[in-house]
């Protein structure tokens, strides 16, 4: 892994920043930061897949070890990340007390938004 630069908050994390698993293997790049900025709630990041991974992944905030200017380091192996999806209707997710499901649903809604 190269020099990742200074640590940053999720507010300063840009798209295209490389994402690495704890062993330093490249996972993909940040496609979008999932957050409720007015409430200062960071849910996680959507990772655009590398050639080795065929689907977008969502790294929940507790699966992220470090955020840097030039890289994100996960706290878990990439294989433990989930794909955003529609496994739960939006109204049930909003009422759910599971923040991971809420983040996954928000990631999915961002991915399918009209361009």
Jmol script that loads the backbone (N, CA, C; Angstrom):
load data "model"
ATOM      1  N   UNK A   1       0.850  -1.166   0.000  1.00  0.00           N
ATOM      2  CA  UNK A   1       0.000   0.000   0.000  1.00  0.00           C
ATOM      3  C   UNK A   1       0.902   1.239   0.000  1.00  0.00           C
ATOM      4  N   UNK A   2       0.524   2.231  -0.761  1.00  0.00           N
ATOM      5  CA  UNK A   2       1.297   3.466  -0.816  1.00  0.00           C
ATOM      6  C   UNK A   2       0.896   4.396   0.327  1.00  0.00           C
ATOM      7  N   UNK A   3       1.556   5.545   0.397  1.00  0.00           N
ATOM      8  CA  UNK A   3       1.226   6.550   1.404  1.00  0.00           C
ATOM      9  C   UNK A   3      -0.205   7.024   1.158  1.00  0.00           C
ATOM     10  N   UNK A   4      -1.055   6.896   2.143  1.00  0.00           N
ATOM     11  CA  UNK A   4      -2.466   7.254   1.993  1.00  0.00           C
ATOM     12  C   UNK A   4      -2.754   8.696   2.369  1.00  0.00           C
ATOM     13  N   UNK A   5      -1.770   9.413   2.867  1.00  0.00           N
ATOM     14  CA  UNK A   5      -1.972  10.803   3.236  1.00  0.00           C
ATOM     15  C   UNK A   5      -2.588  10.937   4.617  1.00  0.00           C
ATOM     16  N   UNK A   6      -3.000  12.138   4.916  1.00  0.00           N
ATOM     17  CA  UNK A   6      -3.562  12.443   6.235  1.00  0.00           C
ATOM     18  C   UNK A   6      -4.940  11.809   6.414  1.00  0.00           C
ATOM     19  N   UNK A   7      -5.276  11.531   7.659  1.00  0.00           N
ATOM     20  CA  UNK A   7      -6.617  11.040   7.962  1.00  0.00           C
ATOM     21  C   UNK A   7      -7.617  12.160   7.721  1.00  0.00           C
ATOM     22  N   UNK A   8      -8.808  11.789   7.242  1.00  0.00           N
ATOM     23  CA  UNK A   8      -9.860  12.763   6.959  1.00  0.00           C
ATOM     24  C   UNK A   8     -11.178  12.266   7.549  1.00  0.00           C
ATOM     25  N   UNK A   9     -12.145  13.165   7.614  1.00  0.00           N
ATOM     26  CA  UNK A   9     -13.487  12.771   8.024  1.00  0.00           C
ATOM     27  C   UNK A   9     -14.243  12.327   6.772  1.00  0.00           C
ATOM     28  N   UNK A  10     -15.396  11.725   6.972  1.00  0.00           N
ATOM     29  CA  UNK A  10     -16.194  11.289   5.828  1.00  0.00           C
ATOM     30  C   UNK A  10     -16.613  12.479   4.965  1.00  0.00           C
ATOM     31  N   UNK A  11     -16.700  13.670   5.538  1.00  0.00           N
ATOM     32  CA  UNK A  11     -17.101  14.857   4.788  1.00  0.00           C
ATOM     33  C   UNK A  11     -16.067  15.251   3.738  1.00  0.00           C
ATOM     34  N   UNK A  12     -14.809  14.902   3.964  1.00  0.00           N
ATOM     35  CA  UNK A  12     -13.737  15.257   3.034  1.00  0.00           C
ATOM     36  C   UNK A  12     -13.344  14.110   2.116  1.00  0.00           C
ATOM     37  N   UNK A  13     -13.968  12.960   2.274  1.00  0.00           N
ATOM     38  CA  UNK A  13     -13.623  11.792   1.460  1.00  0.00           C
ATOM     39  C   UNK A  13     -14.202  11.949   0.059  1.00  0.00           C
ATOM     40  N   UNK A  14     -13.351  11.866  -0.940  1.00  0.00           N
ATOM     41  CA  UNK A  14     -13.794  12.058  -2.313  1.00  0.00           C
ATOM     42  C   UNK A  14     -14.078  10.760  -3.039  1.00  0.00           C
ATOM     43  N   UNK A  15     -14.760  10.874  -4.171  1.00  0.00           N
ATOM     44  CA  UNK A  15     -14.998   9.713  -5.013  1.00  0.00           C
ATOM     45  C   UNK A  15     -13.696   9.340  -5.705  1.00  0.00           C
ATOM     46  N   UNK A  16     -13.581   8.081  -6.062  1.00  0.00           N
ATOM     47  CA  UNK A  16     -12.393   7.597  -6.751  1.00  0.00           C
ATOM     48  C   UNK A  16     -11.235   7.250  -5.842  1.00  0.00           C
ATOM     49  N   UNK A  17     -11.399   7.426  -4.531  1.00  0.00           N
ATOM     50  CA  UNK A  17     -10.335   7.100  -3.582  1.00  0.00           C
ATOM     51  C   UNK A  17     -10.241   5.573  -3.480  1.00  0.00           C
ATOM     52  N   UNK A  18      -9.056   4.985  -3.583  1.00  0.00           N
ATOM     53  CA  UNK A  18      -8.921   3.533  -3.499  1.00  0.00           C
ATOM     54  C   UNK A  18      -9.328   2.994  -2.124  1.00  0.00           C
ATOM     55  N   UNK A  19      -9.877   1.785  -2.142  1.00  0.00           N
ATOM     56  CA  UNK A  19     -10.277   1.088  -0.914  1.00  0.00           C
ATOM     57  C   UNK A  19      -9.460  -0.195  -0.821  1.00  0.00           C
ATOM     58  N   UNK A  20      -8.893  -0.437   0.361  1.00  0.00           N
ATOM     59  CA  UNK A  20      -8.049  -1.603   0.600  1.00  0.00           C
ATOM     60  C   UNK A  20      -8.611  -2.417   1.747  1.00  0.00           C
ATOM     61  N   UNK A  21      -8.410  -3.735   1.679  1.00  0.00           N
ATOM     62  CA  UNK A  21      -8.810  -4.562   2.827  1.00  0.00           C
ATOM     63  C   UNK A  21      -7.703  -4.489   3.874  1.00  0.00           C
ATOM     64  N   UNK A  22      -7.901  -5.083   5.050  1.00  0.00           N
ATOM     65  CA  UNK A  22      -6.892  -4.961   6.119  1.00  0.00           C
ATOM     66  C   UNK A  22      -5.500  -5.471   5.740  1.00  0.00           C
ATOM     67  N   UNK A  23      -5.426  -6.385   4.777  1.00  0.00           N
ATOM     68  CA  UNK A  23      -4.134  -6.923   4.345  1.00  0.00           C
ATOM     69  C   UNK A  23      -3.465  -6.071   3.276  1.00  0.00           C
ATOM     70  N   UNK A  24      -4.129  -4.996   2.853  1.00  0.00           N
ATOM     71  CA  UNK A  24      -3.559  -4.112   1.849  1.00  0.00           C
ATOM     72  C   UNK A  24      -3.955  -4.422   0.422  1.00  0.00           C
ATOM     73  N   UNK A  25      -4.799  -5.431   0.206  1.00  0.00           N
ATOM     74  CA  UNK A  25      -5.243  -5.768  -1.147  1.00  0.00           C
ATOM     75  C   UNK A  25      -6.271  -4.744  -1.629  1.00  0.00           C
ATOM     76  N   UNK A  26      -6.153  -4.344  -2.886  1.00  0.00           N
ATOM     77  CA  UNK A  26      -7.066  -3.378  -3.493  1.00  0.00           C
ATOM     78  C   UNK A  26      -8.447  -4.007  -3.658  1.00  0.00           C
ATOM     79  N   UNK A  27      -9.485  -3.304  -3.219  1.00  0.00           N
ATOM     80  CA  UNK A  27     -10.864  -3.800  -3.282  1.00  0.00           C
ATOM     81  C   UNK A  27     -11.653  -3.088  -4.376  1.00  0.00           C
ATOM     82  N   UNK A  28     -11.438  -1.803  -4.531  1.00  0.00           N
ATOM     83  CA  UNK A  28     -12.172  -0.981  -5.489  1.00  0.00           C
ATOM     84  C   UNK A  28     -11.958   0.481  -5.132  1.00  0.00           C
ATOM     85  N   UNK A  29     -12.866   1.339  -5.590  1.00  0.00           N
ATOM     86  CA  UNK A  29     -12.762   2.759  -5.270  1.00  0.00           C
ATOM     87  C   UNK A  29     -14.075   3.260  -4.686  1.00  0.00           C
ATOM     88  N   UNK A  30     -13.985   4.329  -3.911  1.00  0.00           N
ATOM     89  CA  UNK A  30     -15.180   4.944  -3.339  1.00  0.00           C
ATOM     90  C   UNK A  30     -16.010   5.534  -4.471  1.00  0.00           C
ATOM     91  N   UNK A  31     -17.250   5.097  -4.565  1.00  0.00           N
ATOM     92  CA  UNK A  31     -18.150   5.676  -5.557  1.00  0.00           C
ATOM     93  C   UNK A  31     -19.044   6.734  -4.928  1.00  0.00           C
ATOM     94  N   UNK A  32     -19.405   6.506  -3.659  1.00  0.00           N
ATOM     95  CA  UNK A  32     -20.295   7.460  -2.993  1.00  0.00           C
ATOM     96  C   UNK A  32     -20.194   7.288  -1.484  1.00  0.00           C
ATOM     97  N   UNK A  33     -20.237   8.391  -0.767  1.00  0.00           N
ATOM     98  CA  UNK A  33     -20.292   8.368   0.689  1.00  0.00           C
ATOM     99  C   UNK A  33     -21.763   8.446   1.079  1.00  0.00           C
ATOM    100  N   UNK A  34     -22.244   7.465   1.838  1.00  0.00           N
ATOM    101  CA  UNK A  34     -23.637   7.442   2.279  1.00  0.00           C
ATOM    102  C   UNK A  34     -23.701   8.087   3.657  1.00  0.00           C
ATOM    103  N   UNK A  35     -24.365   9.243   3.724  1.00  0.00           N
ATOM    104  CA  UNK A  35     -24.421   9.998   4.979  1.00  0.00           C
ATOM    105  C   UNK A  35     -25.646  10.894   4.997  1.00  0.00           C
ATOM    106  N   UNK A  36     -26.062  11.243   6.171  1.00  0.00           N
ATOM    107  CA  UNK A  36     -27.063  12.280   6.385  1.00  0.00           C
ATOM    108  C   UNK A  36     -26.282  13.466   6.942  1.00  0.00           C
ATOM    109  N   UNK A  37     -25.780  14.301   6.054  1.00  0.00           N
ATOM    110  CA  UNK A  37     -24.890  15.382   6.484  1.00  0.00           C
ATOM    111  C   UNK A  37     -25.538  16.378   7.439  1.00  0.00           C
ATOM    112  N   UNK A  38     -26.792  16.787   7.213  1.00  0.00           N
ATOM    113  CA  UNK A  38     -27.368  17.750   8.179  1.00  0.00           C
ATOM    114  C   UNK A  38     -27.392  17.209   9.614  1.00  0.00           C
ATOM    115  N   UNK A  39     -27.603  15.900   9.764  1.00  0.00           N
ATOM    116  CA  UNK A  39     -27.612  15.292  11.094  1.00  0.00           C
ATOM    117  C   UNK A  39     -26.240  14.778  11.508  1.00  0.00           C
ATOM    118  N   UNK A  40     -25.242  14.886  10.609  1.00  0.00           N
ATOM    119  CA  UNK A  40     -23.873  14.412  10.839  1.00  0.00           C
ATOM    120  C   UNK A  40     -23.844  12.918  11.164  1.00  0.00           C
ATOM    121  N   UNK A  41     -24.546  12.143  10.311  1.00  0.00           N
ATOM    122  CA  UNK A  41     -24.568  10.693  10.471  1.00  0.00           C
ATOM    123  C   UNK A  41     -23.887  10.063   9.256  1.00  0.00           C
ATOM    124  N   UNK A  42     -22.809   9.362   9.501  1.00  0.00           N
ATOM    125  CA  UNK A  42     -22.062   8.655   8.464  1.00  0.00           C
ATOM    126  C   UNK A  42     -22.509   7.202   8.466  1.00  0.00           C
ATOM    127  N   UNK A  43     -23.070   6.741   7.339  1.00  0.00           N
ATOM    128  CA  UNK A  43     -23.533   5.353   7.242  1.00  0.00           C
ATOM    129  C   UNK A  43     -22.452   4.432   6.684  1.00  0.00           C
ATOM    130  N   UNK A  44     -21.680   4.919   5.718  1.00  0.00           N
ATOM    131  CA  UNK A  44     -20.649   4.087   5.112  1.00  0.00           C
ATOM    132  C   UNK A  44     -20.336   4.562   3.704  1.00  0.00           C
ATOM    133  N   UNK A  45     -19.723   3.689   2.907  1.00  0.00           N
ATOM    134  CA  UNK A  45     -19.371   4.047   1.534  1.00  0.00           C
ATOM    135  C   UNK A  45     -19.791   2.943   0.571  1.00  0.00           C
ATOM    136  N   UNK A  46     -20.178   3.380  -0.620  1.00  0.00           N
ATOM    137  CA  UNK A  46     -20.432   2.453  -1.721  1.00  0.00           C
ATOM    138  C   UNK A  46     -19.111   2.302  -2.461  1.00  0.00           C
ATOM    139  N   UNK A  47     -18.717   1.053  -2.688  1.00  0.00           N
ATOM    140  CA  UNK A  47     -17.449   0.774  -3.353  1.00  0.00           C
ATOM    141  C   UNK A  47     -17.720   0.276  -4.760  1.00  0.00           C
ATOM    142  N   UNK A  48     -17.152   0.992  -5.732  1.00  0.00           N
ATOM    143  CA  UNK A  48     -17.209   0.546  -7.121  1.00  0.00           C
ATOM    144  C   UNK A  48     -16.263  -0.633  -7.238  1.00  0.00           C
ATOM    145  N   UNK A  49     -16.715  -1.721  -7.842  1.00  0.00           N
ATOM    146  CA  UNK A  49     -15.892  -2.935  -7.831  1.00  0.00           C
ATOM    147  C   UNK A  49     -14.637  -2.843  -8.691  1.00  0.00           C
ATOM    148  N   UNK A  50     -13.638  -3.612  -8.276  1.00  0.00           N
ATOM    149  CA  UNK A  50     -12.434  -3.778  -9.089  1.00  0.00           C
ATOM    150  C   UNK A  50     -12.708  -4.911 -10.078  1.00  0.00           C
ATOM    151  N   UNK A  51     -11.733  -5.258 -10.867  1.00  0.00           N
ATOM    152  CA  UNK A  51     -11.912  -6.361 -11.831  1.00  0.00           C
ATOM    153  C   UNK A  51     -12.196  -7.692 -11.135  1.00  0.00           C
ATOM    154  N   UNK A  52     -11.675  -7.859  -9.924  1.00  0.00           N
ATOM    155  CA  UNK A  52     -11.851  -9.117  -9.199  1.00  0.00           C
ATOM    156  C   UNK A  52     -13.220  -9.251  -8.543  1.00  0.00           C
ATOM    157  N   UNK A  53     -13.900  -8.136  -8.345  1.00  0.00           N
ATOM    158  CA  UNK A  53     -15.216  -8.140  -7.716  1.00  0.00           C
ATOM    159  C   UNK A  53     -16.223  -7.652  -8.750  1.00  0.00           C
ATOM    160  N   UNK A  54     -17.357  -8.344  -8.863  1.00  0.00           N
ATOM    161  CA  UNK A  54     -18.281  -8.067  -9.958  1.00  0.00           C
ATOM    162  C   UNK A  54     -19.467  -7.193  -9.577  1.00  0.00           C
ATOM    163  N   UNK A  55     -19.612  -6.865  -8.327  1.00  0.00           N
ATOM    164  CA  UNK A  55     -20.762  -6.069  -7.906  1.00  0.00           C
ATOM    165  C   UNK A  55     -20.320  -4.978  -6.946  1.00  0.00           C
ATOM    166  N   UNK A  56     -21.134  -3.927  -6.892  1.00  0.00           N
ATOM    167  CA  UNK A  56     -20.887  -2.885  -5.896  1.00  0.00           C
ATOM    168  C   UNK A  56     -20.989  -3.501  -4.509  1.00  0.00           C
ATOM    169  N   UNK A  57     -20.270  -2.930  -3.589  1.00  0.00           N
ATOM    170  CA  UNK A  57     -20.308  -3.369  -2.194  1.00  0.00           C
ATOM    171  C   UNK A  57     -20.577  -2.149  -1.327  1.00  0.00           C
ATOM    172  N   UNK A  58     -21.132  -2.412  -0.151  1.00  0.00           N
ATOM    173  CA  UNK A  58     -21.370  -1.353   0.814  1.00  0.00           C
ATOM    174  C   UNK A  58     -20.552  -1.656   2.057  1.00  0.00           C
ATOM    175  N   UNK A  59     -19.700  -0.715   2.443  1.00  0.00           N
ATOM    176  CA  UNK A  59     -18.927  -0.854   3.674  1.00  0.00           C
ATOM    177  C   UNK A  59     -19.594   0.011   4.733  1.00  0.00           C
ATOM    178  N   UNK A  60     -20.219  -0.641   5.694  1.00  0.00           N
ATOM    179  CA  UNK A  60     -20.855   0.046   6.803  1.00  0.00           C
ATOM    180  C   UNK A  60     -19.772   0.730   7.633  1.00  0.00           C
ATOM    181  N   UNK A  61     -20.105   1.818   8.275  1.00  0.00           N
ATOM    182  CA  UNK A  61     -19.097   2.635   8.989  1.00  0.00           C
ATOM    183  C   UNK A  61     -18.234   1.825   9.945  1.00  0.00           C
ATOM    184  N   UNK A  62     -18.797   0.789  10.560  1.00  0.00           N
ATOM    185  CA  UNK A  62     -18.005  -0.012  11.499  1.00  0.00           C
ATOM    186  C   UNK A  62     -17.114  -1.034  10.792  1.00  0.00           C
ATOM    187  N   UNK A  63     -17.252  -1.140   9.474  1.00  0.00           N
ATOM    188  CA  UNK A  63     -16.387  -2.014   8.686  1.00  0.00           C
ATOM    189  C   UNK A  63     -15.220  -1.230   8.090  1.00  0.00           C
ATOM    190  N   UNK A  64     -15.151   0.042   8.420  1.00  0.00           N
ATOM    191  CA  UNK A  64     -14.093   0.912   7.906  1.00  0.00           C
ATOM    192  C   UNK A  64     -13.121   1.224   9.040  1.00  0.00           C
ATOM    193  N   UNK A  65     -11.862   0.894   8.809  1.00  0.00           N
ATOM    194  CA  UNK A  65     -10.848   1.131   9.826  1.00  0.00           C
ATOM    195  C   UNK A  65     -10.322   2.548   9.807  1.00  0.00           C
ATOM    196  N   UNK A  66     -10.013   3.061   8.613  1.00  0.00           N
ATOM    197  CA  UNK A  66      -9.404   4.384   8.494  1.00  0.00           C
ATOM    198  C   UNK A  66      -9.833   5.052   7.194  1.00  0.00           C
ATOM    199  N   UNK A  67     -10.039   6.358   7.266  1.00  0.00           N
ATOM    200  CA  UNK A  67     -10.310   7.183   6.091  1.00  0.00           C
ATOM    201  C   UNK A  67      -9.131   8.135   5.917  1.00  0.00           C
ATOM    202  N   UNK A  68      -8.530   8.133   4.729  1.00  0.00           N
ATOM    203  CA  UNK A  68      -7.388   8.998   4.436  1.00  0.00           C
ATOM    204  C   UNK A  68      -7.672   9.770   3.156  1.00  0.00           C
ATOM    205  N   UNK A  69      -6.852  10.779   2.903  1.00  0.00           N
ATOM    206  CA  UNK A  69      -6.982  11.575   1.681  1.00  0.00           C
ATOM    207  C   UNK A  69      -6.909  10.712   0.424  1.00  0.00           C
ATOM    208  N   UNK A  70      -6.023   9.725   0.440  1.00  0.00           N
ATOM    209  CA  UNK A  70      -5.781   8.920  -0.760  1.00  0.00           C
ATOM    210  C   UNK A  70      -6.035   7.436  -0.557  1.00  0.00           C
ATOM    211  N   UNK A  71      -6.905   7.101   0.379  1.00  0.00           N
ATOM    212  CA  UNK A  71      -7.208   5.689   0.569  1.00  0.00           C
ATOM    213  C   UNK A  71      -8.084   5.419   1.775  1.00  0.00           C
ATOM    214  N   UNK A  72      -8.854   4.362   1.666  1.00  0.00           N
ATOM    215  CA  UNK A  72      -9.707   3.878   2.755  1.00  0.00           C
ATOM    216  C   UNK A  72      -9.212   2.480   3.100  1.00  0.00           C
ATOM    217  N   UNK A  73      -9.065   2.200   4.386  1.00  0.00           N
ATOM    218  CA  UNK A  73      -8.652   0.879   4.833  1.00  0.00           C
ATOM    219  C   UNK A  73      -9.822   0.267   5.596  1.00  0.00           C
ATOM    220  N   UNK A  74     -10.269  -0.890   5.119  1.00  0.00           N
ATOM    221  CA  UNK A  74     -11.363  -1.596   5.779  1.00  0.00           C
ATOM    222  C   UNK A  74     -10.872  -2.265   7.055  1.00  0.00           C
ATOM    223  N   UNK A  75     -11.779  -2.514   7.967  1.00  0.00           N
ATOM    224  CA  UNK A  75     -11.423  -3.244   9.194  1.00  0.00           C
ATOM    225  C   UNK A  75     -11.792  -4.717   9.084  1.00  0.00           C
ATOM    226  N   UNK A  76     -12.425  -5.092   7.982  1.00  0.00           N
ATOM    227  CA  UNK A  76     -12.835  -6.478   7.737  1.00  0.00           C
ATOM    228  C   UNK A  76     -12.397  -6.877   6.329  1.00  0.00           C
ATOM    229  N   UNK A  77     -12.258  -8.167   6.056  1.00  0.00           N
ATOM    230  CA  UNK A  77     -11.950  -8.596   4.694  1.00  0.00           C
ATOM    231  C   UNK A  77     -13.071  -8.207   3.730  1.00  0.00           C
ATOM    232  N   UNK A  78     -12.713  -7.919   2.504  1.00  0.00           N
ATOM    233  CA  UNK A  78     -13.690  -7.484   1.503  1.00  0.00           C
ATOM    234  C   UNK A  78     -14.827  -8.484   1.320  1.00  0.00           C
ATOM    235  N   UNK A  79     -14.558  -9.760   1.531  1.00  0.00           N
ATOM    236  CA  UNK A  79     -15.585 -10.786   1.389  1.00  0.00           C
ATOM    237  C   UNK A  79     -16.723 -10.657   2.392  1.00  0.00           C
ATOM    238  N   UNK A  80     -16.523  -9.888   3.446  1.00  0.00           N
ATOM    239  CA  UNK A  80     -17.575  -9.702   4.450  1.00  0.00           C
ATOM    240  C   UNK A  80     -18.491  -8.521   4.137  1.00  0.00           C
ATOM    241  N   UNK A  81     -18.195  -7.778   3.088  1.00  0.00           N
ATOM    242  CA  UNK A  81     -19.039  -6.643   2.712  1.00  0.00           C
ATOM    243  C   UNK A  81     -20.284  -7.146   1.987  1.00  0.00           C
ATOM    244  N   UNK A  82     -21.368  -6.420   2.132  1.00  0.00           N
ATOM    245  CA  UNK A  82     -22.634  -6.794   1.498  1.00  0.00           C
ATOM    246  C   UNK A  82     -22.859  -5.991   0.220  1.00  0.00           C
ATOM    247  N   UNK A  83     -23.697  -6.562  -0.658  1.00  0.00           N
ATOM    248  CA  UNK A  83     -24.150  -5.833  -1.831  1.00  0.00           C
ATOM    249  C   UNK A  83     -25.391  -5.049  -1.442  1.00  0.00           C
ATOM    250  N   UNK A  84     -25.480  -3.773  -1.863  1.00  0.00           N
ATOM    251  CA  UNK A  84     -26.732  -3.057  -1.635  1.00  0.00           C
ATOM    252  C   UNK A  84     -27.857  -3.770  -2.378  1.00  0.00           C
ATOM    253  N   UNK A  85     -29.051  -3.783  -1.821  1.00  0.00           N
ATOM    254  CA  UNK A  85     -30.152  -4.466  -2.479  1.00  0.00           C
ATOM    255  C   UNK A  85     -31.498  -4.092  -1.915  1.00  0.00           C
ATOM    256  N   UNK A  86     -32.497  -4.750  -2.446  1.00  0.00           N
ATOM    257  CA  UNK A  86     -33.880  -4.466  -2.072  1.00  0.00           C
ATOM    258  C   UNK A  86     -34.443  -5.568  -1.190  1.00  0.00           C
ATOM    259  N   UNK A  87     -33.631  -6.084  -0.279  1.00  0.00           N
ATOM    260  CA  UNK A  87     -34.070  -7.207   0.544  1.00  0.00           C
ATOM    261  C   UNK A  87     -35.156  -6.834   1.544  1.00  0.00           C
ATOM    262  N   UNK A  88     -35.434  -5.557   1.682  1.00  0.00           N
ATOM    263  CA  UNK A  88     -36.425  -5.108   2.646  1.00  0.00           C
ATOM    264  C   UNK A  88     -37.121  -3.869   2.094  1.00  0.00           C
ATOM    265  N   UNK A  89     -38.452  -3.796   2.154  1.00  0.00           N
ATOM    266  CA  UNK A  89     -39.124  -2.588   1.674  1.00  0.00           C
ATOM    267  C   UNK A  89     -38.644  -1.358   2.434  1.00  0.00           C
ATOM    268  N   UNK A  90     -38.596  -0.235   1.737  1.00  0.00           N
ATOM    269  CA  UNK A  90     -38.057   1.000   2.313  1.00  0.00           C
ATOM    270  C   UNK A  90     -38.750   1.382   3.610  1.00  0.00           C
ATOM    271  N   UNK A  91     -40.065   1.223   3.677  1.00  0.00           N
ATOM    272  CA  UNK A  91     -40.765   1.622   4.897  1.00  0.00           C
ATOM    273  C   UNK A  91     -40.371   0.752   6.082  1.00  0.00           C
ATOM    274  N   UNK A  92     -40.090  -0.530   5.867  1.00  0.00           N
ATOM    275  CA  UNK A  92     -39.636  -1.386   6.962  1.00  0.00           C
ATOM    276  C   UNK A  92     -38.214  -1.032   7.377  1.00  0.00           C
ATOM    277  N   UNK A  93     -37.394  -0.651   6.416  1.00  0.00           N
ATOM    278  CA  UNK A  93     -36.021  -0.282   6.728  1.00  0.00           C
ATOM    279  C   UNK A  93     -36.009   0.973   7.581  1.00  0.00           C
ATOM    280  N   UNK A  94     -36.820   1.955   7.225  1.00  0.00           N
ATOM    281  CA  UNK A  94     -36.855   3.211   7.974  1.00  0.00           C
ATOM    282  C   UNK A  94     -37.269   2.973   9.418  1.00  0.00           C
ATOM    283  N   UNK A  95     -38.128   1.969   9.656  1.00  0.00           N
ATOM    284  CA  UNK A  95     -38.580   1.680  11.009  1.00  0.00           C
ATOM    285  C   UNK A  95     -37.659   0.698  11.731  1.00  0.00           C
ATOM    286  N   UNK A  96     -36.750   0.095  11.011  1.00  0.00           N
ATOM    287  CA  UNK A  96     -35.854  -0.903  11.572  1.00  0.00           C
ATOM    288  C   UNK A  96     -34.858  -0.256  12.526  1.00  0.00           C
ATOM    289  N   UNK A  97     -34.436  -1.025  13.527  1.00  0.00           N
ATOM    290  CA  UNK A  97     -33.397  -0.530  14.427  1.00  0.00           C
ATOM    291  C   UNK A  97     -32.021  -1.032  13.997  1.00  0.00           C
ATOM    292  N   UNK A  98     -31.936  -1.635  12.807  1.00  0.00           N
ATOM    293  CA  UNK A  98     -30.679  -2.170  12.303  1.00  0.00           C
ATOM    294  C   UNK A  98     -30.012  -1.136  11.388  1.00  0.00           C
ATOM    295  N   UNK A  99     -28.992  -0.436  11.865  1.00  0.00           N
ATOM    296  CA  UNK A  99     -28.363   0.607  11.055  1.00  0.00           C
ATOM    297  C   UNK A  99     -27.675   0.065   9.801  1.00  0.00           C
ATOM    298  N   UNK A 100     -27.253  -1.193   9.807  1.00  0.00           N
ATOM    299  CA  UNK A 100     -26.620  -1.767   8.618  1.00  0.00           C
ATOM    300  C   UNK A 100     -27.648  -1.891   7.501  1.00  0.00           C
ATOM    301  N   UNK A 101     -28.834  -2.389   7.813  1.00  0.00           N
ATOM    302  CA  UNK A 101     -29.890  -2.500   6.792  1.00  0.00           C
ATOM    303  C   UNK A 101     -30.270  -1.132   6.251  1.00  0.00           C
ATOM    304  N   UNK A 102     -30.339  -0.154   7.136  1.00  0.00           N
ATOM    305  CA  UNK A 102     -30.660   1.204   6.706  1.00  0.00           C
ATOM    306  C   UNK A 102     -29.588   1.706   5.741  1.00  0.00           C
ATOM    307  N   UNK A 103     -28.330   1.511   6.066  1.00  0.00           N
ATOM    308  CA  UNK A 103     -27.249   1.929   5.182  1.00  0.00           C
ATOM    309  C   UNK A 103     -27.277   1.206   3.854  1.00  0.00           C
ATOM    310  N   UNK A 104     -27.532  -0.103   3.879  1.00  0.00           N
ATOM    311  CA  UNK A 104     -27.618  -0.879   2.636  1.00  0.00           C
ATOM    312  C   UNK A 104     -28.748  -0.374   1.758  1.00  0.00           C
ATOM    313  N   UNK A 105     -29.881  -0.084   2.369  1.00  0.00           N
ATOM    314  CA  UNK A 105     -31.029   0.411   1.598  1.00  0.00           C
ATOM    315  C   UNK A 105     -30.715   1.777   0.992  1.00  0.00           C
ATOM    316  N   UNK A 106     -30.090   2.656   1.754  1.00  0.00           N
ATOM    317  CA  UNK A 106     -29.741   3.984   1.227  1.00  0.00           C
ATOM    318  C   UNK A 106     -28.713   3.859   0.102  1.00  0.00           C
ATOM    319  N   UNK A 107     -27.792   2.934   0.242  1.00  0.00           N
ATOM    320  CA  UNK A 107     -26.808   2.705  -0.819  1.00  0.00           C
ATOM    321  C   UNK A 107     -27.509   2.232  -2.090  1.00  0.00           C
ATOM    322  N   UNK A 108     -28.450   1.309  -1.949  1.00  0.00           N
ATOM    323  CA  UNK A 108     -29.200   0.796  -3.102  1.00  0.00           C
ATOM    324  C   UNK A 108     -29.987   1.920  -3.767  1.00  0.00           C
ATOM    325  N   UNK A 109     -30.656   2.735  -2.971  1.00  0.00           N
ATOM    326  CA  UNK A 109     -31.449   3.846  -3.532  1.00  0.00           C
ATOM    327  C   UNK A 109     -30.554   4.829  -4.280  1.00  0.00           C
ATOM    328  N   UNK A 110     -29.329   5.054  -3.789  1.00  0.00           N
ATOM    329  CA  UNK A 110     -28.412   5.934  -4.496  1.00  0.00           C
ATOM    330  C   UNK A 110     -27.982   5.297  -5.825  1.00  0.00           C
ATOM    331  N   UNK A 111     -27.725   4.004  -5.818  1.00  0.00           N
ATOM    332  CA  UNK A 111     -27.269   3.325  -7.035  1.00  0.00           C
ATOM    333  C   UNK A 111     -28.332   3.325  -8.126  1.00  0.00           C
ATOM    334  N   UNK A 112     -29.610   3.215  -7.771  1.00  0.00           N
ATOM    335  CA  UNK A 112     -30.664   3.108  -8.781  1.00  0.00           C
ATOM    336  C   UNK A 112     -31.299   4.460  -9.113  1.00  0.00           C
ATOM    337  N   UNK A 113     -30.803   5.534  -8.535  1.00  0.00           N
ATOM    338  CA  UNK A 113     -31.390   6.850  -8.765  1.00  0.00           C
ATOM    339  C   UNK A 113     -31.337   7.179 -10.256  1.00  0.00           C
ATOM    340  N   UNK A 114     -32.288   7.989 -10.730  1.00  0.00           N
ATOM    341  CA  UNK A 114     -32.234   8.404 -12.125  1.00  0.00           C
ATOM    342  C   UNK A 114     -30.989   9.263 -12.391  1.00  0.00           C
ATOM    343  N   UNK A 115     -30.365   9.019 -13.497  1.00  0.00           N
ATOM    344  CA  UNK A 115     -29.140   9.768 -13.839  1.00  0.00           C
ATOM    345  C   UNK A 115     -29.470  11.131 -14.377  1.00  0.00           C
TER     346      UNK A 115
END
end "model"
wireframe off; spacefill off
backbone 0.3
color backbone group
